[in-house]
Amino acid sequence: MASSIVKHRVRGMPAQDGAGVKLQRVINQPSFRHRDPILMLDEFKSDDPNDYIAGFPPHPHRGFCTLTYMLAGNMAHEDSTGNKGEISTGGLQWMKAARGMIHSEMPKQKDGLMWGFQLWLNLPAAEKMSDPEYADIPGDKVPEAALEGGIVRVLSGEFNGQTGPVNAPGREFLYLDYRLPGGVQVTLPQQHQQTRLLYVYQGSITVDGVTANAGELLELDAEAEVLLETGNEGNFLLMAAKPIGEPIAQYGPFVMNTEAELRQAFADYQSGKLTA
């Protein structure tokens, strides 16, 4: 792979999480660790209920944000601060865990296709012990912009005059879902975020001679103008953000700045204090 624009190409790897949910881990795998401030991206996609029915029973979080985005299916969320909701096709669930909470995500279906993504976004040290936040965003509240015979769903940030419902102050977080027909060319927005990632979830795209198929992620040059061409179709997520530039100490669902803070997070969880 020789490209001045595409820095890395990586394929998601099979993994399990929660109570045995099968998924593809795209970011935070051995060949592609976090890209500040994006800590993790998982894709879960199956029409076999045995792959997802056990869900993600109650588990702790501290120090970062989660964003669940559903392409198909229904998922219920509940946390220890009293928040409760359900998201379905096209919807989002945004959670700023901050100082901590216990959270669960459980399927609200017994059969059919369950398809979605979970992204983890880091918090700066000044916000890690702040108050948690939570939002359920139904699919019809996500703005869309027409583009080359397709659409771009604006999940976070700004695109073509539309502003997404997810707000991550200080990270300049851009999260777009492109759904394009085949054989079209588009130029990706450049807002000068230093972390710039593209994940193809259906079809294929080509950037600077590099073709990425469904299940592959490209890390793009931060400043380059990116002209992209779709294959038979091109459905992909574009994620861009401003790095925080602080040390990351992570163990499972705790993301802090130091090992001492991680030990404190474990102690707080074990003593029942991690309930916000």
N, C-alpha and C positions, 0 to 999 in steps of 0.2 A: 504494500500500500504506500504509494508515493503521492503525497498531497500537502500543499502548503496551508490548506484550510482544515482538513480533517486530521486532528492530532491523534485520536485513538478510535478504534472500532472494536466493540466487544459484544458478545452474545450473552443473553441472560442464561443463568445456570439453574437447573432444577434444585428446589429446596422445599423444606416443610417448615411451617411455623404454626403458632397457636396450638390447637389440639390435634394437629396433623393435617392442616390445610396444605394442599400441594400448590406450588407457585413457582414462578421464575424470578430469581433474584438478579436484578440488572445492575444496580449500584449497591456497593458494600458486599462484594464477592471477592475472592482471592485475586482475580485479574483486574479488578476495577474497584478500588476503595472509594471512600467518600470524596466529593469535590465540594469544598467549602463554598456555601453553607449547606449544600444538599448532601444529606447523610445516607439516604437509602431510597431505592425505588424497587418495588415488587409489582409484578403483574400476576394476577390470579385469573385463570380462565379455564373453565371446565363445565361440561353439561352432565358430568357424572357426579351425583350428589355425594358419593363416597369420598370425593376429593375435597369437598368443602363443608359438609353438613356439620362437622364438629366445631367449626368456627374458631373464634379467638375468645375463650372464656376470660374472666376477670384477670387482669395483669397490670403491673405498675408502669408508670412513665414519670420521668423527671428531666427537665432541662432542654426540651425541644418541642417542635410542633409536628403533628401528623395531619396529612391531607389524604382522605380517601375519595376516589373518583370512580363512579360506577358507569360502565358502558352498558351492562345488562344485569338484571337481577335486583334483589332487595336485601338490604343489610340493616339490622337494628343495632343502635349504639346506646350505651349507657355508661355513666361514670359515677364516681363516689361523691361528686359535688351536687348530684341531683339532676344532672342533665340526662335527657332521654330523647331519642328520635329514631327515625327510619329514613334511609335514603334508597332511591330506586334509580332506574335508568336515567342517566344524564346528570344525576345529583352529586353533591359534594358534602363531605363532613369534615369540618376544620376544627382541630383541637390544639390549643396552646397549653401543653401540659405544665410548663413553667415549674413551680416548686413541687408539683406532684399531684397525682390522682391515680385511682384504680379505674381501669377502663375495660369494657368488653365490646366485641363486635361479633354478632351472631346472625347467620343467614335467616331470612324470613321466607324461605321457600324450601320445599323438600325435593324438587326436581327442576329441570330446566337449566338454561345457561346462566352461570354466574361469572361475570367478567368485569374486572376493574383493576385499579392501581392503588397502591398506598405509597406515598412519598413522605419522607422525614426531612424536616428543615430545621437546622440548628438555630439556637438562640444565643445572643451575646451574653457574656457574664452578667451584665447589668440587668438582664431580664430573666435569668434562669430561675431565680427565686421569687419572681413576681406572681401575681394572681393568675390562675388559669382562666382560659377563655374557651368558648365552645360555640359552634354555629352549624346548623343544618341548612343546606342550600338546595332547594329542589331544582330539578333540571330546567324548569321553565323560567327560573330566575338567573340563568347563565346567559349573558348576551352573546349574540352571534353576528359575525360579519361575513358578507358574501365575498368570495374570492375565486376567480377563474373557474366558475361553474361549480364550485364546492362551497364549503363554509369553514370558518375558523371560530371555534368556541373559546371565549375569553374567560379563563378560570381565574387568573390573577394578572395584575398589571394592565397595561393599556395597549390596544391595537385598533387601528383604523377608527378612532373616535369612540371605541367601546372600552369600558372599564370593568374588569372582573370583580366578583364579589369577595374574593379572598384578599385580605390585606396583611402584609408582612412589613411593617415599618422598618426602614433602615436597610432592608435587604434588596430593595428594588426588584422584587420577585416577579418574574414573567412566567406564566404557565398557560400555554395555548394548545388546543386540540385542533389540529388541521385534518380536515376530511376532504380530500381532493380527488377529482377524476383522473384517469390516466392521461399521460402525454402532455401535461401542462408544466409550465415553468413559473416559479415564483421566487421572489427575493425575500429572504428572511429579515425580520426587523432587527435593527442594530441599535440598542439602547446603552451600549458600553458596559454591560455587566461582564465581569471577568470570567465567570463560570457560565458556560453555554453548552447545553447538551440537547441532543435530539434522539428520541426513541421511536422506532417504527413499530407499530402494532398491527398493521394490516397493509398488504401490498409491498411496494418497494419505492425507494427514492435514490437518486444519484446526485452527489455533490462533488464537484472537482474531480470527476473520473472515478470516484469511490461509490459503489452501490451498496446500500444497506437494505436488507430484507426484513420481513416481520420478525421480531424478536431480537433485533440488533440495535445497539446504541452507538451514536457518534458523538465524540467530544470535538467541538468546533473551535477554531481560532476565535479569540474574544473580539477582535477588531475587524476581521475580514468581512467584506460584503459577500454574502452567501447566496448564490444562484442555485436553485434546486430544481430537479426535474423528476416527475413521478413516473412510475412504471405503468402497469395496467390500472392501478389506483395507488394512492399514497395517503395513508392515514398515519399520523404521527403526533407525538407530544414534543413541544419545544419548551425547554426549561432553561431559564437564565436567571442569575442572581448575583448580587454583589457579595463577595466574600467577607466574612467577619474578621478573619485574620488573627484568631486567638487559638491557643492550644485546645485540642479535643481529647478528652479522656472518656472513653465509652466502654461500658460493659452491658450488653443486652439492652434493656429498655431505659437505661440511665446514661445521659450524655452530659458530662460536666467539663470543667477545665483542668482539674487536677485529680490525682489518685485519692487524695484526702477527701475531696468532695464526693467522689464515688463511694468511698467507705461510709461516709455520712449518709448518703442516699440509701445504702443497704441497711444501715442501722435504723434509719427512720422508717423504712418499709417493714422491717422485722418487728419494730415496736408499735406498729399501727399508726404512725404519724403521717404516712404518705397518702393522706386522704383529702388534702386541701382544706 
